[in-house]
Amino acid sequence: MDTTITLGDAGSILIGLALLVLLVYCIILVKNLIPSVKSISKILKDTETISGIAAEGSVEAQKIVSGLSSSIGSVSDIIKGNQNTVAALTSIINALGSLKNLIKK
């Protein structure tokens, strides 16, 4: 019994073998990608945690800066209202510094 293989049949066999090899490569690729995907998942969870902490920290920093700004504004208003007192204190401090220098000499 002789069997004849035409060019069409030979091409179909070659295409089938190529698909089989491609399937094996795809299986190996997926096998190697699974640990990578698990690692990336862990990294993303850590990143989410760190981002949450950073967001909370930035909100706290914004509150602190806002409070500091209002405090500095209050001090500025007080100084503007009491410029004579500040000038007197500055003069007293300068006088004490000069007295100290005289005592040293």
Secondary structure, DSSP 8 states (H G I E B T S, - for coil): ------HHHHHHHHHHHHHHHHHHHHHHHHHHHHHHHHHHHHHHHHHHHHHHHHHHHHHHHHHHHHHHHHHHHHHHHHHHHTHHHHHHHHHHHHHHHHHHHHHH-
